[in-house]
């Protein structure tokens, strides 16, 4: 498994830790949210406003916004 995915899984597990147990539903939701946020960061990091056309930068920004809206992830 990808190391970054393992790190995100560990973060999700820590967020769902309820002391004596881990709430699996919370853990799965947090893991999904972290993956979506990571994907948004990748898309946002692709544009170089200094070198890329305005249309390309707009398309990337629009893509990350659509991903955010689709999965209900707030900034």
C-alpha positions as YAML, in Angstrom:
chain: A
units: angstrom
residues:
- id: 1
  name: UNK
  ca: [0.00, 0.00, 0.00]
- id: 2
  name: UNK
  ca: [1.11, 3.54, -0.73]
- id: 3
  name: UNK
  ca: [2.84, 5.11, 2.28]
- id: 4
  name: UNK
  ca: [0.70, 8.25, 2.03]
- id: 5
  name: UNK
  ca: [-2.49, 6.16, 2.15]
- id: 6
  name: UNK
  ca: [-1.14, 4.40, 5.25]
- id: 7
  name: UNK
  ca: [-0.46, 7.80, 6.85]
- id: 8
  name: UNK
  ca: [-3.99, 8.96, 6.06]
- id: 9
  name: UNK
  ca: [-5.41, 5.74, 7.50]
- id: 10
  name: UNK
  ca: [-3.46, 6.31, 10.71]
- id: 11
  name: UNK
  ca: [-4.74, 9.91, 10.93]
- id: 12
  name: UNK
  ca: [-8.29, 8.67, 10.43]
- id: 13
  name: UNK
  ca: [-7.85, 6.05, 13.13]
- id: 14
  name: UNK
  ca: [-6.54, 8.65, 15.58]
- id: 15
  name: UNK
  ca: [-9.50, 10.94, 14.81]
- id: 16
  name: UNK
  ca: [-11.90, 8.07, 15.54]
- id: 17
  name: UNK
  ca: [-10.20, 6.90, 18.73]
- id: 18
  name: UNK
  ca: [-12.71, 6.95, 21.57]
- id: 19
  name: UNK
  ca: [-10.28, 5.87, 24.29]
- id: 20
  name: UNK
  ca: [-11.26, 2.25, 24.70]
- id: 21
  name: UNK
  ca: [-12.31, 1.68, 21.08]
- id: 22
  name: UNK
  ca: [-12.17, 3.09, 17.58]
- id: 23
  name: UNK
  ca: [-15.46, 4.19, 16.03]
- id: 24
  name: UNK
  ca: [-15.24, 2.51, 12.62]
- id: 25
  name: UNK
  ca: [-17.93, 4.69, 11.05]
- id: 26
  name: UNK
  ca: [-16.09, 7.87, 12.07]
- id: 27
  name: UNK
  ca: [-12.78, 6.37, 10.96]
- id: 28
  name: UNK
  ca: [-14.08, 5.49, 7.50]
- id: 29
  name: UNK
  ca: [-15.67, 8.92, 7.02]
- id: 30
  name: UNK
  ca: [-12.47, 10.67, 8.11]
- id: 31
  name: UNK
  ca: [-10.34, 8.44, 5.87]
- id: 32
  name: UNK
  ca: [-12.53, 9.26, 2.86]
- id: 33
  name: UNK
  ca: [-12.40, 12.98, 3.69]
- id: 34
  name: UNK
  ca: [-8.61, 12.91, 3.97]
- id: 35
  name: UNK
  ca: [-8.26, 11.15, 0.61]
- id: 36
  name: UNK
  ca: [-10.57, 13.69, -1.07]
- id: 37
  name: UNK
  ca: [-8.64, 16.58, 0.48]
- id: 38
  name: UNK
  ca: [-5.38, 15.06, -0.76]
- id: 39
  name: UNK
  ca: [-6.81, 14.78, -4.29]
- id: 40
  name: UNK
  ca: [-7.91, 18.41, -4.18]
- id: 41
  name: UNK
  ca: [-4.40, 19.44, -3.13]
- id: 42
  name: UNK
  ca: [-2.92, 17.52, -6.04]
- id: 43
  name: UNK
  ca: [-5.25, 19.25, -8.52]
- id: 44
  name: UNK
  ca: [-4.64, 22.66, -6.94]
- id: 45
  name: UNK
  ca: [-0.88, 22.09, -7.09]
- id: 46
  name: UNK
  ca: [-0.91, 21.39, -10.84]
- id: 47
  name: UNK
  ca: [-1.45, 24.98, -11.96]
- id: 48
  name: UNK
  ca: [1.33, 27.49, -12.28]
- id: 49
  name: UNK
  ca: [-0.44, 30.81, -12.79]
- id: 50
  name: UNK
  ca: [2.77, 32.38, -14.06]
- id: 51
  name: UNK
  ca: [3.25, 29.85, -16.86]
- id: 52
  name: UNK
  ca: [-0.18, 28.36, -17.55]
- id: 53
  name: UNK
  ca: [-3.00, 29.99, -19.47]
- id: 54
  name: UNK
  ca: [-5.87, 31.55, -17.58]
- id: 55
  name: UNK
  ca: [-8.22, 28.95, -19.08]
- id: 56
  name: UNK
  ca: [-6.06, 26.07, -17.79]
- id: 57
  name: UNK
  ca: [-5.80, 27.59, -14.30]
- id: 58
  name: UNK
  ca: [-9.57, 28.19, -14.28]
- id: 59
  name: UNK
  ca: [-10.20, 24.57, -15.34]
- id: 60
  name: UNK
  ca: [-8.05, 23.20, -12.52]
- id: 61
  name: UNK
  ca: [-9.65, 25.50, -9.97]
- id: 62
  name: UNK
  ca: [-13.08, 24.51, -11.24]
- id: 63
  name: UNK
  ca: [-12.16, 20.81, -11.03]
- id: 64
  name: UNK
  ca: [-11.06, 21.07, -7.40]
- id: 65
  name: UNK
  ca: [-14.23, 23.02, -6.54]
- id: 66
  name: UNK
  ca: [-16.41, 20.37, -8.22]
- id: 67
  name: UNK
  ca: [-14.61, 17.60, -6.30]
- id: 68
  name: UNK
  ca: [-15.08, 19.54, -3.06]
- id: 69
  name: UNK
  ca: [-18.80, 20.04, -3.77]
- id: 70
  name: UNK
  ca: [-19.36, 16.46, -4.95]
- id: 71
  name: UNK
  ca: [-17.96, 14.98, -1.74]
- id: 72
  name: UNK
  ca: [-19.18, 17.75, 0.56]
- id: 73
  name: UNK
  ca: [-15.71, 18.65, 1.79]
- id: 74
  name: UNK
  ca: [-15.39, 22.20, 3.10]
- id: 75
  name: UNK
  ca: [-12.21, 24.23, 2.80]
...
